[in-house]
Amino acid sequence: MKQDLLTFKDWSAQQISDLLSLAIKMKTTPADYQDSLKGKSVVALFEKPSLRTRVSFDIGIHKLGGHMVYLDSQANKLVGREDASDTAANLACWADAIVARVYSHSTLETFSQSAKVPVINALCDKYHPCQALADYLTLAENYEQLQGLTLAYIGDGNNVTHSLLLMGAILGVNVISVTPLGHEVDEEILQIAQSIGEKTGAKIVQDHDLRAAKGADVLYADTWISMGDTTALDQIKQIFDPYKVDEALMAMTGAKYVMHCQPAHRDLEISGSLIDSDQSLLMQQAENRMWAQNAILATLLK
């Protein structure tokens, strides 16, 4: 029976830990996995433009001996030509998996129901599971154990935040989401993460006060302006300027490291000097996107 990855909320700690272990092995001895996807083809269907997601999947699949077919649904005028269910069913006739970066999570659910091959969420409006796995992989490389760590996310509650909350809860990582009023994380997803955290010992918190991040091991920043958002920058800055992640906030919280899923806007949501500092894990996160996704592909297609 095929397995999809739309979100990690229904995965166990053991399943995620197995992915993290596999990703580390792939990164350490890539030659051992060069035939993992030999003879396999993966369609990457993107409704939204991308740098890290597209390149990391393309090169990663090649490293595993597979072949990726990239479809830009806008440039190729695929949007609206036929039902999403028919698109997915047709792609599954030829491909061994579908990687989809879409606007709506409901599109992924349709793909999952219609395609006989694994469907992988490369980003949607609700979740970004591949990013979260890369982030926790990065933390696993910098700390002896994940359980008991505290990650404080600062900024706009979004798809990245949701996946960090859910995976953190499953792995026993405390996750604090600090956002401006009106920019909180989805309440339903927060409650799911908190319910999981009650079983694993993870503290899952939504707050508006930066002091809630005191004692965090890691601060996590993200763009204040999501792709396609037409809100004026001056208006955005009025709301988010107090939530800028910089050296002063690092010192106030006592955090050792800073993370950002990128693209990062230097000296807006995060100071450029912090990005370039020894406290920055940004490029390690970016590299780990490929290894995390390779572990996902190898697991779902084995």
C-alpha positions in Angstrom: 0.0 0.0 0.0 1.4 3.4 -1.0 2.3 6.0 1.7 2.1 9.7 1.1 3.7 12.6 3.0 1.2 15.5 3.2 2.0 16.3 6.8 3.8 14.6 9.6 1.0 14.9 12.1 0.1 11.2 11.9 3.7 9.9 11.8 5.2 8.4 14.9 8.4 9.5 16.6 10.1 6.3 15.5 9.1 6.9 11.9 10.5 10.4 11.9 13.6 9.3 13.8 14.2 6.7 11.2 14.0 9.3 8.5 16.5 11.5 10.4 18.9 8.6 10.8 18.6 7.7 7.1 19.3 11.3 6.1 22.4 11.4 8.2 23.6 8.1 6.7 22.9 9.4 3.2 24.8 12.6 3.9 27.8 10.8 5.4 28.1 8.0 2.8 26.2 9.2 -0.3 27.8 6.6 -2.6 26.0 3.8 -0.6 22.7 5.2 -1.8 23.5 6.2 -5.4 21.1 3.5 -6.8 18.3 3.9 -4.3 16.0 5.4 -7.0 17.6 3.6 -10.0 15.0 3.4 -12.8 12.6 5.6 -10.9 11.0 8.8 -12.3 9.6 11.6 -10.1 7.3 14.3 -11.4 7.7 17.7 -9.6 4.6 19.8 -10.2 5.0 23.4 -9.0 2.2 25.9 -8.8 4.5 28.3 -6.9 8.1 29.3 -7.9 11.0 28.0 -5.9 14.8 28.0 -5.6 15.7 25.6 -2.7 12.9 23.2 -3.1 13.2 22.7 -6.8 17.0 22.5 -6.9 17.3 20.3 -3.9 14.8 17.8 -5.2 16.3 17.8 -8.7 19.9 17.3 -7.6 18.9 15.0 -4.8 16.9 12.6 -7.0 19.9 12.6 -9.5 22.2 11.6 -6.6 19.9 8.7 -5.9 20.0 7.5 -9.5 16.5 8.7 -10.3 15.1 11.1 -12.9 13.0 14.2 -12.1 10.5 15.8 -14.6 9.7 19.4 -13.6 6.3 20.9 -14.5 5.7 24.5 -13.9 1.9 24.6 -13.9 1.8 28.3 -14.7 4.3 28.4 -17.6 2.9 25.2 -19.0 -0.7 26.4 -18.6 -1.7 23.3 -16.7 -3.9 25.2 -14.2 -7.6 24.9 -15.1 -7.0 22.5 -18.1 -8.5 19.6 -16.2 -9.5 18.5 -12.8 -6.7 18.0 -10.3 -7.8 14.4 -9.8 -7.3 13.7 -13.5 -3.9 15.4 -13.5 -2.8 13.3 -10.6 -4.2 10.0 -12.1 -2.5 10.7 -15.4 0.9 11.5 -13.8 0.7 8.3 -11.8 0.4 6.3 -15.0 4.1 7.2 -15.8 5.8 8.5 -12.6 6.8 6.6 -9.5 6.0 9.5 -7.2 4.6 13.0 -7.4 6.2 16.0 -5.6 3.8 18.9 -5.5 4.3 22.5 -4.4 0.8 24.0 -4.4 -1.3 26.9 -3.1 -3.9 24.8 -1.3 -3.6 21.7 0.9 -6.9 20.5 -0.6 -5.0 20.0 -4.0 -2.6 17.6 -2.3 -5.5 15.7 -0.7 -7.1 15.3 -4.2 -3.7 14.2 -5.6 -3.4 11.7 -2.7 -6.9 10.2 -3.4 -6.4 10.1 -7.2 -2.8 9.0 -7.6 -1.7 5.4 -7.1 1.9 6.5 -6.3 3.2 8.4 -3.3 2.5 12.1 -3.1 4.9 14.4 -1.3 4.0 17.8 -0.1 6.8 20.3 -1.2 4.8 23.2 0.4 1.2 24.2 0.6 -0.8 26.9 2.5 -0.9 24.8 5.7 2.3 22.8 5.9 5.9 22.5 4.8 7.0 19.1 6.1 10.2 18.8 4.0 11.4 22.0 5.5 10.6 20.8 9.1 12.5 17.5 8.6 15.5 19.4 7.3 15.3 21.7 10.3 15.2 19.0 12.9 17.9 17.2 11.0 20.0 20.3 11.4 19.3 20.4 15.1 20.1 16.7 15.4 23.6 17.5 14.0 24.2 20.2 16.5 22.8 18.7 19.7 23.3 15.2 21.3 19.5 14.7 21.5 16.4 16.5 20.3 14.1 15.7 23.2 14.0 18.6 25.7 15.4 21.2 23.3 13.5 24.5 23.0 12.9 26.1 19.6 11.4 29.6 19.6 9.8 30.7 16.3 9.6 34.5 15.9 7.3 36.1 13.3 4.3 35.2 11.2 2.4 32.0 12.1 2.5 30.1 8.8 2.9 26.8 7.1 6.5 26.5 8.3 5.5 27.2 11.9 2.8 24.6 11.7 5.2 21.9 10.6 7.7 22.9 13.2 5.1 22.7 15.9 3.8 19.3 14.9 7.2 17.6 14.4 8.6 19.2 17.5 5.7 17.9 19.5 6.2 14.4 18.1 9.9 14.4 18.8 9.6 15.9 22.3 11.0 19.3 21.4 9.5 22.4 23.1 8.3 24.9 20.4 7.3 28.4 21.2 5.6 30.4 18.5 5.9 34.2 19.2 3.8 36.2 16.7 2.1 39.7 16.5 -1.5 39.9 17.4 -3.6 38.7 14.4 -0.8 36.5 13.0 -1.0 33.5 15.3 -0.7 29.9 14.1 -3.8 28.0 13.1 -5.7 27.2 16.3 -6.7 23.7 15.2 -3.1 22.8 14.3 -1.9 24.3 17.6 -4.3 22.2 19.6 -3.2 19.0 17.7 0.4 19.8 18.5 -0.4 20.5 22.1 -2.3 17.3 22.4 0.7 15.4 21.0 3.0 17.3 23.3 1.1 16.2 26.4 2.1 12.6 25.5 5.7 13.3 24.6 6.5 15.9 27.2 6.9 18.7 24.7 5.8 22.2 25.6 3.9 23.8 22.7 3.1 27.5 23.2 1.6 30.4 21.2 2.5 33.8 22.6 2.8 37.5 21.6 5.5 38.5 24.1 9.1 38.1 23.0 10.0 37.3 26.7 8.3 34.0 26.1 11.4 33.0 24.1 13.7 33.4 27.0 15.7 30.3 27.6 15.3 29.0 24.0 18.2 27.0 22.6 17.4 28.2 19.1 15.6 31.1 17.5 13.9 30.6 14.2 13.0 33.5 11.8 11.0 33.5 8.6 9.9 36.1 6.0 7.3 38.6 7.1 5.8 38.7 3.6 4.6 35.4 2.1 4.9 34.8 -1.6 2.0 36.6 -3.4 1.2 38.9 -0.5 0.6 42.4 -1.8 0.5 44.2 1.6 2.7 47.3 1.5 6.1 46.9 3.1 5.6 49.9 5.4 2.4 48.4 6.8 4.2 45.0 7.3 7.1 46.7 9.1 4.7 48.6 11.5 3.4 45.2 12.7 6.6 43.1 12.6 9.5 45.4 13.4 9.4 44.5 17.1 9.9 40.9 16.1 13.1 41.3 14.2 15.6 38.6 15.1 19.0 40.1 15.7 22.0 40.0 18.1 20.1 41.8 20.8 17.2 39.3 20.8 19.8 36.4 20.8 21.4 37.9 23.8 18.0 38.5 25.6 16.8 35.0 25.0 20.2 33.3 25.5 19.8 31.3 22.3 22.9 29.7 20.9 21.8 29.4 17.3 19.6 31.1 14.7 17.6 29.4 11.9 15.7 30.7 8.9 14.1 28.6 6.1 14.9 31.3 3.5 14.6 33.3 1.3 15.8 35.7 4.0 15.4 39.5 3.7 18.6 40.9 5.3 18.1 43.5 8.0 14.3 43.1 7.8 13.1 40.0 9.7 16.7 39.0 10.5 19.9 41.0 10.7 22.4 40.4 7.9 25.3 40.2 10.4 23.5 37.4 12.3 23.0 35.5 9.1 26.8 35.6 8.5 27.7 34.9 12.1 28.9 31.6 13.7 25.5 31.4 15.3 23.8 30.9 12.0 22.6 27.5 10.8 21.0 28.8 7.6 23.2 27.2 5.1 23.3 23.9 7.0 19.5 23.9 6.8 19.6 24.7 3.1 21.9 21.8 2.4 19.9 19.5 4.6 16.8 20.1 2.5 18.3 17.7 0.0 19.3 15.0 2.4 16.0 15.1 4.3 14.0 14.9 1.0 16.3 12.0 -0.2 15.5 10.1 2.9 11.7 10.7 2.4 11.9 9.6 -1.3 14.0 6.5 -0.5 11.6 5.5 2.3 8.4 6.0 0.4 9.7 4.4 -2.8 11.5 1.5 -1.4 
